[in-house]
Amino acid sequence: MTIINFDMSMFRKFAGKNGINLSKYYKSHAIVFSRPNASRYGGSTQAAQHARLKAARTIHHETAIQGCFWGMFQIGGFNWRRCGCGSIDEFVEKMSRSERSQLELFADFVTNSGMLPHLQKKNWSAFARMYNGTSYASRGYHTRLAASYARHKR
């Protein structure tokens, strides 16, 4: 099972961009709009996330995938083109195939998004800003990247 994080704020954002009125689905698709309930799935948070995604796909397939972060590197589904995929379904298929495929998608994403020079120069702040967004510093992503690099470099 591929690791995912169904992000309600991203789902809402892309629903708006895709012209989907979510208000008519609040009752019929309550699982999508509620916090994931792992206890309903034997304690598995991932099973709960996948259940939300499955239900969201019945509202709008593409929007549900765009509103989800995928795989080991938690790449937003809205970045499928930057991962070198020809379709959003190809992105999901590759993300679901193997960790090797996830690594290849990540490499394409980093290259196609212009992050590679920052990574090569070990400019952790610039890389984290592009990869994680403007709140990267408040979450310490740049310092965690630097520390991890230093630890593994030895």
C-alpha positions as CSV (number, residue, x, y, z in Angstrom):
1,M,0.0,0.0,0.0
2,T,1.5,3.3,-1.1
3,I,1.9,5.9,1.7
4,I,-0.4,8.8,1.2
5,N,-1.6,11.9,3.0
6,F,-5.0,13.0,1.9
7,D,-4.9,16.8,2.5
8,M,-8.3,18.4,2.9
9,S,-7.1,21.9,2.3
10,M,-5.5,20.8,-1.0
11,F,-8.6,18.9,-2.0
12,R,-10.7,22.0,-1.4
13,K,-8.2,24.1,-3.3
14,F,-8.2,21.9,-6.4
15,A,-12.0,21.3,-6.2
16,G,-12.4,25.1,-6.6
17,K,-9.9,25.2,-9.5
18,N,-11.7,22.3,-11.2
19,G,-15.1,23.8,-10.7
20,I,-16.3,21.2,-8.2
21,N,-18.9,22.3,-5.7
22,L,-18.1,20.3,-2.6
23,S,-20.9,21.5,-0.4
24,K,-23.4,19.1,-2.0
25,Y,-21.2,16.1,-0.9
26,Y,-20.8,16.8,2.8
27,K,-23.5,14.4,3.9
28,S,-23.1,11.7,1.2
29,H,-19.3,11.6,1.5
30,A,-18.8,12.4,5.2
31,I,-15.7,10.2,5.3
32,V,-13.9,12.6,3.0
33,F,-14.6,15.6,5.2
34,S,-14.0,14.0,8.5
35,R,-10.6,13.4,10.2
36,P,-9.3,9.9,9.2
37,N,-10.6,7.3,11.7
38,A,-7.9,4.7,12.0
39,S,-9.8,2.7,14.6
40,R,-12.4,1.8,11.8
41,Y,-9.5,0.2,9.9
42,G,-7.8,-1.9,12.5
43,G,-5.7,1.0,13.7
44,S,-4.2,1.7,10.3
45,T,-3.9,5.4,9.6
46,Q,-3.0,4.5,6.0
47,A,-6.1,2.4,5.5
48,A,-8.1,5.4,6.7
49,Q,-6.3,7.7,4.4
50,H,-6.9,5.4,1.4
51,A,-10.6,5.1,2.3
52,R,-10.9,8.9,2.2
53,L,-9.1,9.0,-1.1
54,K,-11.3,6.3,-2.6
55,A,-14.4,8.2,-1.5
56,A,-13.0,11.5,-2.8
57,R,-12.4,9.9,-6.2
58,T,-16.1,9.2,-6.5
59,I,-16.7,13.0,-6.2
60,H,-14.0,13.9,-8.7
61,H,-11.2,11.6,-9.7
62,E,-8.5,14.1,-10.7
63,T,-9.2,16.5,-7.8
64,A,-8.9,13.6,-5.2
65,I,-5.5,12.7,-6.6
66,Q,-4.4,16.3,-6.7
67,G,-5.4,16.7,-3.1
68,C,-3.2,13.9,-1.9
69,F,0.5,13.7,-1.1
70,W,2.1,10.5,-2.4
71,G,4.9,8.1,-1.5
72,M,8.1,8.3,0.4
73,F,8.7,11.8,-0.7
74,Q,5.2,13.1,-0.2
75,I,4.9,14.7,-3.7
76,G,1.6,16.4,-4.3
77,G,-0.5,14.8,-6.9
78,F,-0.9,18.2,-8.6
79,N,2.8,17.8,-9.5
80,W,2.3,14.8,-11.8
81,R,3.5,16.6,-14.9
82,R,6.7,17.8,-13.1
83,C,7.3,14.1,-12.3
84,G,7.5,13.4,-16.0
85,C,4.2,11.6,-16.2
86,G,1.9,11.8,-19.3
87,S,-1.2,11.6,-17.2
88,I,-2.4,11.8,-13.6
89,D,-3.3,8.1,-13.7
90,E,0.3,7.3,-14.8
91,F,1.5,9.2,-11.8
92,V,-0.7,7.1,-9.5
93,E,0.3,3.9,-11.1
94,K,4.0,4.6,-10.8
95,M,3.6,5.9,-7.2
96,S,1.9,2.6,-6.4
97,R,4.3,0.4,-8.2
98,S,7.4,0.5,-6.0
99,E,9.8,2.5,-3.9
100,R,12.2,2.6,-6.9
101,S,9.5,4.2,-9.0
102,Q,8.8,6.7,-6.3
103,L,12.5,7.6,-6.2
104,E,12.6,8.0,-10.0
105,L,9.5,10.3,-9.9
106,F,11.2,12.3,-7.1
107,A,14.4,12.7,-9.2
108,D,12.3,13.9,-12.2
109,F,10.3,16.2,-9.9
110,V,13.5,17.8,-8.5
111,T,15.1,18.2,-11.9
112,N,11.9,19.5,-13.7
113,S,11.1,21.9,-10.9
114,G,14.5,23.6,-10.9
115,M,15.5,22.4,-7.5
116,L,18.5,20.3,-8.6
117,P,21.1,23.2,-8.6
118,H,20.0,24.1,-5.0
119,L,20.5,20.4,-4.0
120,Q,23.8,20.2,-5.7
121,K,25.0,23.4,-4.0
122,K,23.6,22.1,-0.7
123,N,21.6,25.3,-0.4
124,W,19.1,23.7,2.0
125,S,17.0,26.9,2.5
126,A,16.4,27.4,-1.2
127,F,15.7,23.7,-1.8
128,A,13.3,23.5,1.2
129,R,11.5,26.7,0.1
130,M,10.8,25.2,-3.3
131,Y,10.0,21.7,-2.1
132,N,8.0,22.5,1.1
133,G,6.7,26.0,0.4
134,T,7.2,29.3,2.2
135,S,6.6,27.9,5.6
136,Y,9.7,25.7,5.3
137,A,11.7,27.7,7.9
138,S,9.0,27.7,10.6
139,R,9.0,23.9,10.3
140,G,12.8,23.7,10.3
141,Y,12.9,21.7,7.0
142,H,16.2,23.4,5.9
143,T,17.9,22.7,9.2
144,R,16.7,19.1,9.2
145,L,18.0,18.6,5.7
146,A,21.4,20.1,6.6
147,A,21.6,17.9,9.7
148,S,20.6,14.8,7.8
149,Y,23.2,15.5,5.1
150,A,25.9,16.0,7.7
151,R,25.0,12.8,9.5
152,H,24.9,10.7,6.3
153,K,28.0,12.3,4.8
154,R,30.2,10.7,7.5
